Amino acid sequence: MNRLDLKKNLTMRRAQRVRAHIKGTASRPRLSVHVSHLHVTAQIVDDAAGKTLAYVTTAGSKASGTMTERAAWVGTEVSKKAKKANITKVVFDRGARKYHGRIKALADAARSEGLEF
């Protein structure tokens, strides 16, 4: 196994380890976050029904600034969309990333808009 395959495999294992403890239900859906090199994406997912309830991304949007500022923008927007869908409580799924930096900025922005997790 070469270096890139090993890195991808370890990343997938970390994400599965987090997701083994987190399940989204109708009463408390899962807020899934993905941060790439250029864009930040967040979606609220009901795993029981297999449906995405709210979705926000910086791709093709007017979000500008640093990646941390973009992540904060995504957090506020996904929280606003969650309010429109009558969602107040979610379970936070950070994926394979640590809870700091961009992930923390997104979570803090979502909490400041009234989303509970």
Summary of the structure (lengths in Angstrom):
residues: 117
radius of gyration: 14.3
end to end distance: 38.3
largest distance: 46.5
contacts: 354
relative contact order: 0.19
helix: 39%
strand: 21%
